């Protein structure tokens, strides 16, 4: 599998949308993959999003548990300072981390 550098953006517990993108960013377009999963694909010569997957967006991330809804990709995603992982493993790790972060923030409120 090919490893790609990646970045993660989470909108916080209010919006609860996570986005994972390859780095460096590529011109991409969104394609609905599933009711809660949107794929970003590289644009082809006609500016259509038909190329390789360049990112993923999950709506309702903290409660998301339909890991089988994610596409099977021949990529390992690597966040800065971490080991490369398949997309589902990276997202599960981020979900654990973000759940803890949201719980801490809620306990301080």
N, C-alpha and C positions, 0 to 999 in steps of 0.2 A: 504494500500500500504506500501511496505517496503521502508525505506529511506536508501540511500547509500551516503557515503561521495564521493565527486567528485573533480576533478581538471580540469581546462580549460587551453588549450594552443592555442594561436592565432598567426599565422605567420606574422601578420602585413598586411597592406593594399596592398602591392605588390603581395604577394602570396594569401592572403585572404582565408586561410583555418583555420577552427576552429576544435579543437578536444576536446571532453569531455570524461574523463575516470573515472571509479570507483577507489576508493582508499580503501585498498592498491591495487596496480596493480596486475592483474592476467595474466598468460600466455594466449595470445589471438591471433586470426588470423582475417584478414580483409575479409569481405564479401560485395560485391557490392549490395546495396539495391535499389539504384535508380541512375540516371545519376549524381547527385550531392551529394548523401548521401552514405557513407560507414559505415557499422556496424562492430564493433569489437565484436567477440564472444569468450567465453572461449573455450579452446581446450578440446576435449574429450580424452578418453584413447588412441585413435588412432592419436592424435595430429591434429584432424580435427576441424575447428571452427564451432561447432554445439551446443555449450552450451549457457548459458544465455548471454545476451548482456552486454559487459563490457565497451563499449565506442561507440562514434559516431563521424564521421568526415563529415564536410560539406564544399564543395568546392564553392568558390564565396559567402562567408558568408554574407558580408555586403549588398548584393543585394538579398539574398535568401528570398523568400516569399512563398514557397510551403510547408507550415507547415503540410499539410495533407500527405506529402510524408514521414514524420517521422513515425517510428513504434509506435504503442500504447503499452507502457510498464507499467507493474504494479510496477513501481519504482518511488520514489521521489528522485531527485538528489540534494544534499546539498553541496554548496561551503562553504569554511571556513568562519565563521562569518555571514552566511546568512541562511534564512529559507529554508527547503526542498521544492522543486517545481517539478511538472511534467516536463519532458524533454523539451517540446515545450515552456513552460513558462520561464524556465531558459534560453533557447537559445534566446528568444525574448528580455529578459532583457539584456543579454550579447550583443546582436546586437545593442540595443539602446546605451549602454555604449561605445561599440567599434566604432560605427559611430561617436559619439561625439569626441572620442579620435582621430580618423582619421581626422575629420574636423579641430580640433585644430592644429594637426601636419601640415596639408596642409596650414593653414593660416599663420603658422610661416615660411614656406618654401619660 
